[in-house]
Amino acid sequence: MTKNVQPRLGLVKQPNLNLESQSKQLTLFDAAPLEEWRPVRDDFNFCRLALFVSSDKKADRFRNIRQTFDVKQGGQTFQVVWEVRHDAELGLPSTFDRDVWLGLMDLIQEATDGGRKPIPDIIEIPSLTEFLKLIGKKSDGGRETARIKQSIKRLCLTTCVTEKAFNCPSAGGYLALSCFRPLHLIEECAFRGDTDSKGNVQEKTWIKLGEFVRKNLDSGYIALLDVRFVQTLNSELAKQLYSYLSYRFWLAVQHGRDYTAEYWKDLAAYLAASGWDSLRRAKERLAPALAELKRTKYIDEASTWSGDDYVFKIGEKFIDELRNRIKARDQYRQWIEGRKQVKQLTVLPRATATSTVITDEDKRESVLMRQAIRLAFCRQAPDPTLLADHGWTVQDVESMADQLKQSRDAKP
């Protein structure tokens, strides 16, 4: 059975706002992050196109996902189609497979030195037991490692069909791909101990990424996702919403908004949810996930339903994530342009010190940074009480925000 959801959103072009120059001002407030940030680089397409069903139930996995919507470009309207076709034996990728996929992105993050090296043709997984730990799962004597193998096979066998929906800028963009083209997340995989068709025993476990996913990761058409934060979430819907909101919030701040309003059917389409046949049902299913995202401060407490839309207001966790992204982009720019030698991008590799002492001055500077980002990007008025509690004034925030705006408007 094919789930055909008609969202009202079209393709959104990635904004071309010059954020790199903004981070020149941020070095004055290079305080330690209040939480460890452990980003992985995922294909940007998967923050807007459905890929994983939000359930591990068999009935939900043995169906297809299909999204269709109209896009206007150059005075013409054309239909965009994205379909994820399940494997007859293993079904669709689900919540466990999403965790495995992010774990694979984490391995690639390490293998490429945070994106500074090309992705190797063969990506080795040294140990499935260690891989379980990487994705926050406990080993139970073999059952979970067997699930890992099955998950990787499922990701390899799943076919994604794109009709002008999948963007690969280095291959010419949306329209350069043929009108109907199958894509794969993983092109090949093998597992240590298995025997191939020639009787040879595999000595390593490895995967090979699909062509266009690999092109996007290598060319920088990526989303930076905080895998540490995802692993702290309990709700599977909250975990999937995180990727979508990370993308939607990023677009919002580019346009000076501190919120994004999302139609409930668009949310259902991205989550590949089944049985959401009414707004009432969508509210019921989303309630625990929305409550958790508020509790973890990824969305603000003021986030609420408004008719058929849910208005997600940016929370403090995203503001911290935005600060880290700006710093990461600046360091990457400095490396790619050869302006200075850096052995590592300080915000991209895995943190080595998990017990960093956060001083009062770190917290004080973080307050100023958050407030300045909110004013400069989201047009939110500063909180004078909060500022006063940390020894800042509204004028301090306005001055910092002005510097950010000047950097934004400056020619690169």
PyMOL commands that set and color helices and strands:
alter all, ss='L'
color gray80, all
select helices_A, chain A and resi 20-24+26-29+44-47+58-61+95-111+128-134+143-157+169-171+211-219+227-232+236-254+264-270+279-295+316-336+360-378+384-389+394-409
alter helices_A, ss='H'
color red, helices_A
select strands_A, chain A and resi 2-5+39-43+64-73+76-85+123-124+159-163+181-183+186-190+206-209+222-226+259-263+304-306+309-313
alter strands_A, ss='S'
color yellow, strands_A
deselect
rebuild
show_as cartoon
